[in-house]
Amino acid sequence: MPAYQIYRLKEIPRQQFRWTPHTPGVAIVKLKDYQPGPVIQAASPYALWLDLRGGDQAIAVGDVIEQEGGPLRIFKYIGFEEAQWFVAETAPRSVTDPVEVT
């Protein structure tokens, strides 16, 4: 049975997430907006959701789960959708940048 790491969306970003319109495709999420939660074993993301709903650790809209060695999923109003962590691109060094010679 796979283990899922739960990441809880912080309160300020959660309020913004609630008012954002649904967009299809892969959601890009920023790690700084999340707090790590427990690691829980379940047969699937929906089995995890069913196990936790109604309790104090229920998965809320905007929370992210990461399967051990597997994909990242974000919980939206319509269910779980694919997500990935935001990775800032580093600008490549231009060939035309001056190089100081000593």
C-alpha positions, -999 to 999 in steps of 0.1 A, spaced: 0 0 0 15 34 -10 23 61 15 12 97 9 28 128 23 2 154 29 10 191 25 -14 216 40 -20 249 22 -14 279 45 -45 300 53 -38 331 32 -30 312 0 -61 290 8 -84 320 7 -69 330 -27 -72 294 -40 -109 293 -32 -116 323 -54 -94 312 -83 -113 298 -113 -107 261 -121 -82 256 -149 -75 223 -165 -41 208 -168 -12 205 -144 -13 229 -114 20 246 -105 22 249 -67 48 267 -46 63 248 -16 65 281 4 27 281 5 25 247 22 33 231 55 42 194 56 16 172 73 16 135 82 25 106 60 -4 82 57 -8 49 39 -38 43 17 -47 23 -14 -53 55 -36 -57 92 -32 -95 88 -29 -91 61 -3 -69 85 17 -96 112 13 -123 89 25 -103 77 55 -96 112 66 -128 131 58 -150 141 88 -120 141 111 -96 168 123 -70 158 96 -94 159 66 -79 169 33 -92 204 24 -94 221 -10 -60 232 -20 -41 206 0 -15 185 -19 -6 149 -15 26 133 -28 28 95 -33 61 80 -22 81 78 -54 50 89 -74 31 119 -87 20 150 -69 -18 156 -67 -38 187 -56 -72 184 -41 -97 207 -59 -135 209 -58 -138 184 -86 -113 159 -71 -76 152 -73 -57 166 -102 -21 164 -113 3 191 -99 40 198 -98 62 220 -76 73 254 -90 109 254 -99 125 288 -107 144 289 -139 180 302 -137 189 325 -165 217 311 -186 249 331 -188 250 350 -220 280 346 -243 281 383 -248 285 391 -210 318 408 -204 344 387 -188 371 404 -167 406 393 -176 434 399 -151 
